[in-house]
Protein backbone atom coordinates (compact mmCIF):
# COMPACT_ATOMS: atom_id res chain seq x y z
CA UNK A 1 0.00 0.00 0.00
CA UNK A 2 1.26 3.45 -0.89
CA UNK A 3 0.06 6.37 1.23
CA UNK A 4 0.55 10.11 1.39
CA UNK A 5 -1.02 13.09 3.11
CA UNK A 6 -1.87 16.44 1.60
CA UNK A 7 -2.85 19.63 3.38
CA UNK A 8 -5.53 21.99 2.13
CA UNK A 9 -6.42 25.49 3.18
CA UNK A 10 -10.19 25.69 3.58
CA UNK A 11 -10.34 29.18 5.07
CA UNK A 12 -12.80 30.79 7.44
CA UNK A 13 -16.10 29.92 5.77
CA UNK A 14 -18.04 26.76 4.92
CA UNK A 15 -16.21 25.13 2.04
CA UNK A 16 -16.52 22.47 -0.63
CA UNK A 17 -13.06 22.08 -2.16
CA UNK A 18 -12.49 19.97 -5.28
CA UNK A 19 -9.39 17.78 -4.74
CA UNK A 20 -9.89 15.50 -7.74
CA UNK A 21 -6.74 16.72 -9.48
CA UNK A 22 -4.55 15.81 -6.52
CA UNK A 23 -6.22 12.40 -6.30
CA UNK A 24 -5.63 11.80 -10.02
CA UNK A 25 -1.98 12.82 -9.66
CA UNK A 26 -1.53 10.43 -6.74
CA UNK A 27 -2.73 7.41 -8.76
CA UNK A 28 -1.34 8.40 -12.18
CA UNK A 29 1.54 5.90 -12.11
CA UNK A 30 -0.55 3.05 -10.72
CA UNK A 31 -2.25 0.24 -12.56
CA UNK A 32 -5.53 -0.96 -11.10
CA UNK A 33 -6.63 -0.75 -7.49
CA UNK A 34 -8.57 1.32 -5.01
CA UNK A 35 -7.88 4.83 -3.82
CA UNK A 36 -9.02 5.22 -0.24
CA UNK A 37 -9.27 8.75 1.11
CA UNK A 38 -9.53 9.66 4.78
CA UNK A 39 -9.82 12.99 6.59
CA UNK A 40 -8.43 12.66 10.14
CA UNK A 41 -10.62 15.45 11.52
CA UNK A 42 -13.82 15.30 13.56
CA UNK A 43 -15.33 18.19 11.61
CA UNK A 44 -14.68 17.53 7.91
CA UNK A 45 -15.83 15.01 5.32
CA UNK A 46 -15.48 13.85 1.73
CA UNK A 47 -18.17 13.86 -0.93
CA UNK A 48 -18.38 12.70 -4.53
CA UNK A 49 -20.44 15.22 -6.45
CA UNK A 50 -20.66 17.34 -9.56
CA UNK A 51 -18.86 20.67 -9.29
CA UNK A 52 -19.05 23.87 -11.29
CA UNK A 53 -22.81 23.81 -11.83
CA UNK A 54 -23.87 25.03 -8.39
CA UNK A 55 -23.86 21.69 -6.59
CA UNK A 56 -21.24 22.92 -4.11
CA UNK A 57 -23.51 25.78 -3.05
CA UNK A 58 -26.51 23.43 -3.01
CA UNK A 59 -24.67 21.04 -0.69
CA UNK A 60 -23.65 23.87 1.65
CA UNK A 61 -27.23 25.22 1.64
CA UNK A 62 -28.63 21.77 2.45
CA UNK A 63 -26.12 21.34 5.29
CA UNK A 64 -27.00 24.82 6.60
CA UNK A 65 -30.69 23.82 6.62
CA UNK A 66 -29.98 20.53 8.39
CA UNK A 67 -27.23 21.86 10.66
CA UNK A 68 -27.81 25.56 11.41
CA UNK A 69 -24.95 27.61 12.82
CA UNK A 70 -26.74 28.66 15.99
CA UNK A 71 -26.61 27.95 19.72
CA UNK A 72 -28.72 24.76 19.76
CA UNK A 73 -25.67 22.47 19.94
CA UNK A 74 -24.48 20.97 23.24
CA UNK A 75 -20.93 20.98 21.85
CA UNK A 76 -20.37 24.73 22.07
CA UNK A 77 -16.69 25.66 22.18
CA UNK A 78 -15.37 27.72 19.28
CA UNK A 79 -17.42 29.94 17.00
CA UNK A 80 -21.24 29.98 17.16
CA UNK A 81 -22.67 26.76 15.77
CA UNK A 82 -19.36 24.91 16.02
CA UNK A 83 -21.20 21.84 17.29
CA UNK A 84 -22.81 21.36 13.88
CA UNK A 85 -19.39 20.74 12.37
CA UNK A 86 -19.01 17.77 14.74
CA UNK A 87 -22.33 16.32 13.54
CA UNK A 88 -21.63 16.84 9.82
CA UNK A 89 -19.35 13.76 9.38
CA UNK A 90 -22.38 11.57 10.16
CA UNK A 91 -23.92 12.99 6.94
CA UNK A 92 -20.77 13.62 4.88
CA UNK A 93 -18.37 10.88 6.03
CA UNK A 94 -14.64 11.43 6.55
CA UNK A 95 -13.77 8.74 4.00
CA UNK A 96 -14.32 7.75 0.38
CA UNK A 97 -13.08 4.99 -1.90
CA UNK A 98 -12.66 5.37 -5.66
CA UNK A 99 -11.75 2.58 -8.11
CA UNK A 100 -8.54 3.11 -10.10
CA UNK A 101 -8.26 1.56 -13.57
CA UNK A 102 -5.06 1.87 -15.55
CA UNK A 103 -3.79 4.68 -13.34
CA UNK A 104 -6.96 6.74 -13.70
CA UNK A 105 -9.80 7.44 -11.30
CA UNK A 106 -12.88 5.50 -12.41
CA UNK A 107 -15.31 8.31 -11.59
CA UNK A 108 -18.57 8.96 -13.38
CA UNK A 109 -18.72 11.67 -16.03
CA UNK A 110 -19.55 14.50 -13.62
CA UNK A 111 -18.22 13.09 -10.36
CA UNK A 112 -15.49 14.95 -8.50
CA UNK A 113 -13.83 14.25 -5.14
CA UNK A 114 -14.53 17.11 -2.72
CA UNK A 115 -13.39 17.99 0.77
CA UNK A 116 -16.28 19.43 2.80
CA UNK A 117 -15.44 21.61 5.81
CA UNK A 118 -17.89 23.46 8.07
CA UNK A 119 -15.34 24.21 10.80
CA UNK A 120 -14.47 27.88 10.35
CA UNK A 121 -12.15 27.70 13.38
CA UNK A 122 -9.58 25.47 11.64
CA UNK A 123 -8.40 26.74 8.27
CA UNK A 124 -6.15 23.81 7.35
CA UNK A 125 -7.22 20.23 6.66
CA UNK A 126 -5.31 17.05 5.92
CA UNK A 127 -6.42 14.27 3.57
CA UNK A 128 -4.70 10.89 3.62
CA UNK A 129 -4.60 9.17 0.24
CA UNK A 130 -3.90 5.43 0.28
CA UNK A 131 -3.59 3.35 -2.88
CA UNK A 132 -4.40 -0.32 -2.56
CA UNK A 133 -2.88 -1.62 -5.77
CA UNK A 134 -3.97 -4.78 -7.54
Backbone as JSON Lines, residues from 0, in Angstrom:
{"i":0,"aa":"X","n":[0.85,-1.18,0.0],"ca":[0.0,0.0,0.0],"c":[0.89,1.23,0.0]}
{"i":1,"aa":"X","n":[0.55,2.17,-0.85],"ca":[1.26,3.45,-0.89],"c":[0.33,4.49,-0.28]}
{"i":2,"aa":"X","n":[0.89,5.37,0.56],"ca":[0.06,6.37,1.23],"c":[0.78,7.7,1.29]}
{"i":3,"aa":"X","n":[0.01,8.76,1.32],"ca":[0.55,10.11,1.39],"c":[-0.51,11.02,2.0]}
{"i":4,"aa":"X","n":[-0.07,12.09,2.61],"ca":[-1.02,13.09,3.11],"c":[-0.81,14.4,2.37]}
{"i":5,"aa":"X","n":[-1.9,15.11,2.21],"ca":[-1.87,16.44,1.6],"c":[-2.66,17.39,2.49]}
{"i":6,"aa":"X","n":[-2.17,18.6,2.59],"ca":[-2.85,19.63,3.38],"c":[-3.57,20.6,2.45]}
{"i":7,"aa":"X","n":[-4.71,21.05,2.91],"ca":[-5.53,21.99,2.13],"c":[-5.97,23.14,3.03]}
{"i":8,"aa":"X","n":[-5.95,24.3,2.46],"ca":[-6.42,25.49,3.18],"c":[-7.89,25.68,2.82]}
{"i":9,"aa":"X","n":[-8.76,25.56,3.82],"ca":[-10.19,25.69,3.58],"c":[-10.74,27.04,4.03]}
{"i":10,"aa":"X","n":[-9.94,27.81,4.75],"ca":[-10.34,29.18,5.07],"c":[-11.28,29.31,6.25]}
{"i":11,"aa":"X","n":[-11.96,30.43,6.29],"ca":[-12.8,30.79,7.44],"c":[-14.29,30.82,7.1]}
{"i":12,"aa":"X","n":[-14.68,30.05,6.08],"ca":[-16.1,29.92,5.77],"c":[-16.39,28.49,5.33]}
{"i":13,"aa":"X","n":[-17.66,28.1,5.36],"ca":[-18.04,26.76,4.92],"c":[-17.51,26.53,3.51]}
{"i":14,"aa":"X","n":[-16.93,25.36,3.29],"ca":[-16.21,25.13,2.04],"c":[-16.46,23.74,1.46]}
{"i":15,"aa":"X","n":[-16.59,23.71,0.14],"ca":[-16.52,22.47,-0.63],"c":[-15.35,22.68,-1.59]}
{"i":16,"aa":"X","n":[-14.3,21.91,-1.4],"ca":[-13.06,22.08,-2.16],"c":[-12.82,20.86,-3.04]}
{"i":17,"aa":"X","n":[-12.72,21.06,-4.33],"ca":[-12.49,19.97,-5.28],"c":[-11.02,19.55,-5.22]}
{"i":18,"aa":"X","n":[-10.77,18.3,-4.84],"ca":[-9.39,17.78,-4.74],"c":[-9.14,16.66,-5.76]}
{"i":19,"aa":"X","n":[-9.99,16.58,-6.75],"ca":[-9.89,15.5,-7.74],"c":[-8.54,15.49,-8.44]}
{"i":20,"aa":"X","n":[-8.03,16.65,-8.79],"ca":[-6.74,16.72,-9.48],"c":[-5.62,16.11,-8.67]}
{"i":21,"aa":"X","n":[-5.59,16.4,-7.38],"ca":[-4.55,15.81,-6.52],"c":[-4.72,14.3,-6.41]}
{"i":22,"aa":"X","n":[-5.97,13.84,-6.35],"ca":[-6.22,12.4,-6.3],"c":[-5.75,11.73,-7.58]}
{"i":23,"aa":"X","n":[-6.05,12.34,-8.73],"ca":[-5.63,11.8,-10.02],"c":[-4.11,11.76,-10.12]}
{"i":24,"aa":"X","n":[-3.44,12.8,-9.65],"ca":[-1.98,12.82,-9.66],"c":[-1.4,11.69,-8.81]}
{"i":25,"aa":"X","n":[-2.02,11.45,-7.66],"ca":[-1.53,10.43,-6.74],"c":[-1.57,9.03,-7.36]}
{"i":26,"aa":"X","n":[-2.58,8.75,-8.19],"ca":[-2.73,7.41,-8.76],"c":[-2.22,7.29,-10.2]}
{"i":27,"aa":"X","n":[-1.67,8.36,-10.75],"ca":[-1.34,8.4,-12.18],"c":[-0.32,7.35,-12.62]}
{"i":28,"aa":"X","n":[0.54,6.9,-11.72],"ca":[1.54,5.9,-12.11],"c":[1.15,4.49,-11.64]}
{"i":29,"aa":"X","n":[-0.09,4.35,-11.2],"ca":[-0.55,3.05,-10.72],"c":[-1.27,2.3,-11.84]}
{"i":30,"aa":"X","n":[-1.44,1.02,-11.64],"ca":[-2.25,0.24,-12.56],"c":[-3.7,0.28,-12.09]}
{"i":31,"aa":"X","n":[-4.17,-0.86,-11.63],"ca":[-5.53,-0.96,-11.1],"c":[-5.46,-1.03,-9.58]}
{"i":32,"aa":"X","n":[-6.55,-0.66,-8.94],"ca":[-6.63,-0.75,-7.49],"c":[-7.75,0.09,-6.94]}
{"i":33,"aa":"X","n":[-7.6,0.47,-5.7],"ca":[-8.57,1.32,-5.01],"c":[-7.85,2.48,-4.36]}
{"i":34,"aa":"X","n":[-8.37,3.66,-4.55],"ca":[-7.88,4.83,-3.82],"c":[-8.8,5.04,-2.64]}
{"i":35,"aa":"X","n":[-8.24,4.94,-1.45],"ca":[-9.02,5.22,-0.24],"c":[-8.57,6.57,0.3]}
{"i":36,"aa":"X","n":[-9.53,7.41,0.59],"ca":[-9.27,8.75,1.11],"c":[-9.83,8.85,2.52]}
{"i":37,"aa":"X","n":[-9.09,9.51,3.39],"ca":[-9.53,9.66,4.78],"c":[-9.14,11.03,5.3]}
{"i":38,"aa":"X","n":[-10.06,11.69,5.96],"ca":[-9.82,12.99,6.59],"c":[-9.75,12.76,8.1]}
{"i":39,"aa":"X","n":[-8.56,12.91,8.71],"ca":[-8.43,12.66,10.14],"c":[-8.84,13.87,10.99]}
{"i":40,"aa":"X","n":[-10.06,14.31,10.77],"ca":[-10.62,15.45,11.52],"c":[-12.04,15.11,11.91]}
{"i":41,"aa":"X","n":[-12.46,15.57,13.08],"ca":[-13.82,15.3,13.56],"c":[-14.85,16.24,12.96]}
{"i":42,"aa":"X","n":[-14.41,17.17,12.11],"ca":[-15.33,18.19,11.61],"c":[-15.24,18.4,10.1]}
{"i":43,"aa":"X","n":[-14.77,17.4,9.36],"ca":[-14.68,17.53,7.91],"c":[-15.08,16.2,7.28]}
{"i":44,"aa":"X","n":[-15.43,16.23,6.0],"ca":[-15.83,15.01,5.32],"c":[-15.45,15.05,3.85]}
{"i":45,"aa":"X","n":[-15.77,13.97,3.16],"ca":[-15.48,13.85,1.73],"c":[-16.76,13.49,1.0]}
{"i":46,"aa":"X","n":[-16.97,14.12,-0.14],"ca":[-18.17,13.86,-0.93],"c":[-17.79,13.7,-2.39]}
{"i":47,"aa":"X","n":[-18.51,12.83,-3.09],"ca":[-18.38,12.7,-4.53],"c":[-19.59,13.41,-5.12]}
{"i":48,"aa":"X","n":[-19.33,14.48,-5.86],"ca":[-20.44,15.22,-6.45],"c":[-19.98,16.01,-7.66]}
{"i":49,"aa":"X","n":[-20.95,16.48,-8.42],"ca":[-20.66,17.34,-9.56],"c":[-20.24,18.71,-9.03]}
{"i":50,"aa":"X","n":[-19.26,19.31,-9.68],"ca":[-18.86,20.67,-9.29],"c":[-19.0,21.59,-10.49]}
{"i":51,"aa":"X","n":[-19.02,22.88,-10.22],"ca":[-19.05,23.87,-11.29],"c":[-20.42,24.23,-11.8]}
{"i":52,"aa":"X","n":[-21.45,23.51,-11.36],"ca":[-22.81,23.81,-11.83],"c":[-23.71,24.21,-10.67]}
{"i":53,"aa":"X","n":[-23.1,24.58,-9.54],"ca":[-23.87,25.03,-8.39],"c":[-24.08,23.98,-7.32]}
{"i":54,"aa":"X","n":[-23.64,22.76,-7.57],"ca":[-23.86,21.69,-6.59],"c":[-23.13,21.95,-5.28]}
{"i":55,"aa":"X","n":[-21.97,22.6,-5.36],"ca":[-21.24,22.92,-4.11],"c":[-22.08,23.83,-3.23]}
{"i":56,"aa":"X","n":[-22.65,24.87,-3.82],"ca":[-23.51,25.78,-3.05],"c":[-24.77,25.08,-2.58]}
{"i":57,"aa":"X","n":[-25.32,24.18,-3.41],"ca":[-26.51,23.43,-3.01],"c":[-26.21,22.54,-1.8]}
{"i":58,"aa":"X","n":[-25.05,21.88,-1.82],"ca":[-24.67,21.04,-0.69],"c":[-24.52,21.88,0.57]}
{"i":59,"aa":"X","n":[-23.83,23.01,0.47],"ca":[-23.65,23.87,1.65],"c":[-24.99,24.41,2.15]}
{"i":60,"aa":"X","n":[-25.91,24.74,1.24],"ca":[-27.23,25.22,1.64],"c":[-28.02,24.11,2.35]}
{"i":61,"aa":"X","n":[-27.94,22.89,1.82],"ca":[-28.63,21.77,2.45],"c":[-28.07,21.5,3.84]}
{"i":62,"aa":"X","n":[-26.74,21.54,3.97],"ca":[-26.12,21.34,5.29],"c":[-26.5,22.47,6.25]}
{"i":63,"aa":"X","n":[-26.59,23.7,5.74],"ca":[-27.0,24.82,6.6],"c":[-28.44,24.64,7.08]}
{"i":64,"aa":"X","n":[-29.31,24.1,6.22],"ca":[-30.69,23.82,6.62],"c":[-30.75,22.72,7.68]}
{"i":65,"aa":"X","n":[-29.98,21.66,7.46],"ca":[-29.98,20.53,8.39],"c":[-29.21,20.82,9.67]}
{"i":66,"aa":"X","n":[-28.14,21.6,9.55],"ca":[-27.23,21.86,10.66],"c":[-26.99,23.37,10.8]}
{"i":67,"aa":"X","n":[-27.97,24.1,11.32],"ca":[-27.81,25.56,11.41],"c":[-26.67,25.97,12.34]}
{"i":68,"aa":"X","n":[-26.05,27.08,12.01],"ca":[-24.95,27.61,12.82],"c":[-25.52,28.52,13.91]}
{"i":69,"aa":"X","n":[-26.17,27.89,14.89],"ca":[-26.74,28.66,15.99],"c":[-26.33,28.03,17.32]}
{"i":70,"aa":"X","n":[-27.03,28.4,18.39],"ca":[-26.61,27.95,19.72],"c":[-27.35,26.71,20.21]}
{"i":71,"aa":"X","n":[-27.97,25.95,19.35],"ca":[-28.72,24.76,19.76],"c":[-27.83,23.58,20.16]}
{"i":72,"aa":"X","n":[-26.56,23.62,19.79],"ca":[-25.67,22.47,19.94],"c":[-25.09,22.38,21.34]}
{"i":73,"aa":"X","n":[-25.08,21.19,21.92],"ca":[-24.48,20.97,23.24],"c":[-22.97,21.17,23.18]}
{"i":74,"aa":"X","n":[-22.37,20.78,22.07],"ca":[-20.93,20.98,21.85],"c":[-20.76,22.44,21.43]}
{"i":75,"aa":"X","n":[-20.3,23.3,22.35],"ca":[-20.37,24.73,22.07],"c":[-19.06,25.5,22.13]}
{"i":76,"aa":"X","n":[-17.91,24.85,22.21],"ca":[-16.69,25.66,22.18],"c":[-16.48,26.19,20.77]}
{"i":77,"aa":"X","n":[-15.64,27.17,20.61],"ca":[-15.37,27.72,19.28],"c":[-16.42,28.72,18.84]}
{"i":78,"aa":"X","n":[-16.5,28.95,17.55],"ca":[-17.42,29.94,17.0],"c":[-18.87,29.45,17.16]}
{"i":79,"aa":"X","n":[-19.84,30.37,17.05],"ca":[-21.24,29.98,17.16],"c":[-21.6,28.89,16.15]}
{"i":80,"aa":"X","n":[-22.28,27.86,16.63],"ca":[-22.67,26.76,15.77],"c":[-21.59,25.74,15.53]}
{"i":81,"aa":"X","n":[-20.47,25.84,16.24],"ca":[-19.36,24.91,16.02],"c":[-19.78,23.45,16.18]}
{"i":82,"aa":"X","n":[-20.74,23.2,17.06],"ca":[-21.2,21.84,17.29],"c":[-21.73,21.17,16.04]}
{"i":83,"aa":"X","n":[-22.28,21.94,15.13],"ca":[-22.81,21.36,13.88],"c":[-21.71,20.72,13.05]}
{"i":84,"aa":"X","n":[-20.51,21.3,13.12],"ca":[-19.39,20.74,12.37],"c":[-19.02,19.36,12.88]}
{"i":85,"aa":"X","n":[-19.31,19.09,14.17],"ca":[-19.01,17.77,14.74],"c":[-20.08,16.75,14.38]}
{"i":86,"aa":"X","n":[-21.25,17.21,13.96],"ca":[-22.33,16.32,13.54],"c":[-22.22,16.02,12.04]}
{"i":87,"aa":"X","n":[-21.69,16.96,11.28],"ca":[-21.63,16.84,9.82],"c":[-21.01,15.54,9.32]}
{"i":88,"aa":"X","n":[-19.93,14.99,9.92],"ca":[-19.35,13.76,9.38],"c":[-20.29,12.55,9.43]}
{"i":89,"aa":"X","n":[-21.38,12.64,10.19],"ca":[-22.38,11.57,10.16],"c":[-23.18,11.63,8.86]}
{"i":90,"aa":"X","n":[-23.2,12.8,8.21],"ca":[-23.92,12.99,6.94],"c":[-22.97,12.98,5.75]}
{"i":91,"aa":"X","n":[-21.81,13.59,5.91],"ca":[-20.77,13.62,4.88],"c":[-19.56,12.94,5.54]}
{"i":92,"aa":"X","n":[-19.37,11.65,5.28],"ca":[-18.37,10.88,6.03],"c":[-16.94,11.33,5.77]}
{"i":93,"aa":"X","n":[-16.04,11.03,6.69],"ca":[-14.64,11.43,6.55],"c":[-13.82,10.47,5.69]}
{"i":94,"aa":"X","n":[-14.47,9.7,4.84],"ca":[-13.77,8.74,4.0],"c":[-14.49,8.57,2.67]}
{"i":95,"aa":"X","n":[-13.75,8.1,1.69],"ca":[-14.32,7.75,0.38],"c":[-13.36,6.77,-0.28]}
{"i":96,"aa":"X","n":[-13.9,5.93,-1.14],"ca":[-13.08,4.99,-1.9],"c":[-13.46,5.1,-3.36]}
{"i":97,"aa":"X","n":[-12.45,5.21,-4.22],"ca":[-12.66,5.37,-5.66],"c":[-11.87,4.29,-6.39]}
{"i":98,"aa":"X","n":[-12.5,3.55,-7.32],"ca":[-11.75,2.58,-8.11],"c":[-10.72,3.29,-8.99]}
{"i":99,"aa":"X","n":[-9.6,2.61,-9.22],"ca":[-8.54,3.11,-10.1],"c":[-8.34,2.05,-11.19]}
{"i":100,"aa":"X","n":[-8.44,2.47,-12.44],"ca":[-8.26,1.56,-13.57],"c":[-7.21,2.14,-14.5]}
{"i":101,"aa":"X","n":[-6.13,1.41,-14.67],"ca":[-5.06,1.87,-15.55],"c":[-4.48,3.2,-15.14]}
{"i":102,"aa":"X","n":[-4.37,3.43,-13.84],"ca":[-3.79,4.68,-13.34],"c":[-4.71,5.88,-13.42]}
{"i":103,"aa":"X","n":[-5.99,5.64,-13.64],"ca":[-6.96,6.74,-13.7],"c":[-8.12,6.48,-12.75]}
{"i":104,"aa":"X","n":[-8.63,7.56,-12.16],"ca":[-9.8,7.44,-11.3],"c":[-10.99,7.0,-12.14]}
{"i":105,"aa":"X","n":[-11.71,6.0,-11.68],"ca":[-12.88,5.5,-12.41],"c":[-14.14,6.19,-11.87]}
{"i":106,"aa":"X","n":[-14.16,7.51,-12.02],"ca":[-15.31,8.31,-11.59],"c":[-16.31,8.4,-12.72]}
{"i":107,"aa":"X","n":[-17.56,8.69,-12.37],"ca":[-18.57,8.96,-13.38],"c":[-18.28,10.26,-14.09]}
{"i":108,"aa":"X","n":[-18.98,10.51,-15.17],"ca":[-18.72,11.67,-16.03],"c":[-18.63,12.97,-15.25]}
{"i":109,"aa":"X","n":[-19.52,13.21,-14.32],"ca":[-19.55,14.5,-13.62],"c":[-19.04,14.41,-12.18]}
{"i":110,"aa":"X","n":[-18.64,13.24,-11.74],"ca":[-18.22,13.09,-10.36],"c":[-16.85,13.71,-10.11]}
{"i":111,"aa":"X","n":[-16.74,14.38,-8.98],"ca":[-15.49,14.95,-8.5],"c":[-15.35,14.56,-7.03]}
{"i":112,"aa":"X","n":[-14.12,14.53,-6.55],"ca":[-13.83,14.25,-5.14],"c":[-13.7,15.6,-4.43]}
{"i":113,"aa":"X","n":[-14.51,15.8,-3.39],"ca":[-14.53,17.11,-2.72],"c":[-14.36,16.96,-1.21]}
{"i":114,"aa":"X","n":[-13.55,17.85,-0.66],"ca":[-13.39,17.99,0.77],"c":[-14.44,18.98,1.25]}
{"i":115,"aa":"X","n":[-15.21,18.58,2.26],"ca":[-16.28,19.43,2.8],"c":[-15.9,19.81,4.22]}
{"i":116,"aa":"X","n":[-15.88,21.11,4.5],"ca":[-15.44,21.61,5.81],"c":[-16.38,22.7,6.3]}
{"i":117,"aa":"X","n":[-17.02,22.46,7.45],"ca":[-17.89,23.46,8.07],"c":[-17.24,24.09,9.29]}
{"i":118,"aa":"X","n":[-16.02,23.7,9.61],"ca":[-15.34,24.21,10.8],"c":[-14.54,25.47,10.43]}
{"i":119,"aa":"X","n":[-15.12,26.62,10.7],"ca":[-14.47,27.88,10.35],"c":[-13.36,28.24,11.33]}
{"i":120,"aa":"X","n":[-13.18,27.45,12.38],"ca":[-12.15,27.7,13.38],"c":[-10.82,27.04,13.03]}
{"i":121,"aa":"X","n":[-10.8,26.17,12.03],"ca":[-9.58,25.47,11.64],"c":[-9.44,25.6,10.13]}
{"i":122,"aa":"X","n":[-8.51,26.41,9.69],"ca":[-8.4,26.74,8.27],"c":[-7.59,25.76,7.44]}
{"i":123,"aa":"X","n":[-6.97,24.76,8.08],"ca":[-6.15,23.81,7.35],"c":[-6.63,22.4,7.63]}
{"i":124,"aa":"X","n":[-6.75,21.61,6.57],"ca":[-7.22,20.23,6.66],"c":[-6.22,19.3,6.0]}
{"i":125,"aa":"X","n":[-6.17,18.07,6.48],"ca":[-5.31,17.05,5.92],"c":[-6.16,15.93,5.34]}
{"i":126,"aa":"X","n":[-5.76,15.44,4.17],"ca":[-6.42,14.27,3.57],"c":[-5.33,13.23,3.35]}
{"i":127,"aa":"X","n":[-5.6,12.02,3.85],"ca":[-4.7,10.89,3.62],"c":[-5.2,10.14,2.39]}
{"i":128,"aa":"X","n":[-4.3,9.92,1.44],"ca":[-4.6,9.17,0.24],"c":[-3.82,7.85,0.32]}
{"i":129,"aa":"X","n":[-4.54,6.74,0.21],"ca":[-3.9,5.43,0.28],"c":[-4.31,4.63,-0.96]}
{"i":130,"aa":"X","n":[-3.34,4.15,-1.68],"ca":[-3.59,3.35,-2.88],"c":[-3.39,1.89,-2.56]}
{"i":131,"aa":"X","n":[-4.45,1.12,-2.71],"ca":[-4.4,-0.32,-2.56],"c":[-4.31,-0.89,-3.96]}
{"i":132,"aa":"X","n":[-3.11,-1.2,-4.39],"ca":[-2.88,-1.62,-5.77],"c":[-3.23,-3.09,-5.96]}
{"i":133,"aa":"X","n":[-3.62,-3.41,-7.18],"ca":[-3.97,-4.78,-7.54],"c":[-2.72,-5.59,-7.74]}
